[in-house]
Amino acid sequence: MKTSNMKAALVSRFGEVDPAVSISTEWPRPKINPGKGEVLVRILACSTAAGDVHVISGRMTMVVKPPSMPYIPGKDVCGIVEEVDQGSKFKVGDCVVGSGDMAAWGGMAEYMVLRESKTCLKPPSVDILVAASCPDSSSTAFHAVARAKVRKGDRVLILGGSGGVGSSLLQLVKHVEPSFLAATSTQAQLLRGLGADRVIDYKSENWWEVEEFARQPFDVIIDCVGGGSHYSKARRVLKSSWAGGRFVAVVGDDPKPLAQRWYQLLGFAMRMLWKPMWTTFCPWVPAYLLVMSSIQSKVLSQIMDRVADGRLRIMLDPASPHPFTAEGVRKAFMVQASGHAHGKVVVKIADP
């Protein structure tokens, strides 16, 4: 007889990860809403994302806020379909990959309800930990390449090449055949193996002061790090908009934005939109472009196909997978929050 409860990680209050996250073994199992295009999935693995940390911190409650407290963190998962709605494109027993997307909760548990529009089948050859790592980071990388309009022969620099987004982005850009592809990271060997022509160790060298880059400026710089006034620094080594220069912000100038009050939300929105607006009218500086990413089953399916046939390698952080314990879940989110994960951070929830 199936129990109506499940094991789940819970966030009981906003703030730092360590005191906020706990484990419950008696949390109510979710149910699908008939007619809403949903499936109930038994979770095998759940990966973390930057958005998860923003929600846990409570810094962005005017933008994204759980429906109630405590809540289950995490949103990107791989699992087995347990229940489907009438007319579903999935069937019970299918192994799927999906995400809550902007609803950044529900994943770090034994069961989760997913929308079919944000779910796809997992190819048999793709590992469950790798699959769970794809929805947020690889989708963001996919949209970033499209937003940057990277073309064959472009000179491209990726800031933060060894993170979950950056490592996928580097490979997707490489397939476009740029004339030169550079990235910042302390993981030089890893990034060269993924296709980087040059890796700049940001601990020992400032990418905006490299003479070669000043002499031969980039067509595209994609920022996966944020902060540090990167756009201002990029103008030294990036072509003007007249010459086709594009600065693409995956992460904004403030990697830890604050929007808990309406005036903070207004300030956040103005700061986010100001640079794209004024650079549009100032072609003597590089264009500033924002990446607005959402998870769609069609794009997710394309990503899974690339992973299955070897065109895209998903890099896991060396400490992954973390166990599905209070300590393991806390550690996973702490690694994510540090900003120094080398690949995707994943928690293994159950065996297939």
Buried (B, 14 or more C-beta within 10 A) or exposed (E): EEEEBBBBBBBEEBEBBEEBBBBBEEBEBBEBEEEEBBBBBBBBBBBBBBBBBBBBBBBBBBBBBBEEEBBBBBBBBBBBBBBBBEEBEBEEEBBBBBBBBEBBBBBBBBBBBBBBEBBBBBBEEBBBBBBBBBBBBBBBBBBBBEBBBBEEEBBBBBBBBBBBBBBBBBBBBBEBEBEBBBBBBBBBEBBEEBBBBBBBEBEEEEBBEBEEBEEEBBBBBBBBBBEBEBBEBBBBBBBBBEEBBBBBBBBBBEEBBBBBEEEBBEBBEEEBEEBBEEBEEBEEBBBBBBBEBEBBBEBBBBBBBBBBEEEBBBBBBEBBBBEBEBEBBBBBBBBBBEBEBBBBBBBBBBEE
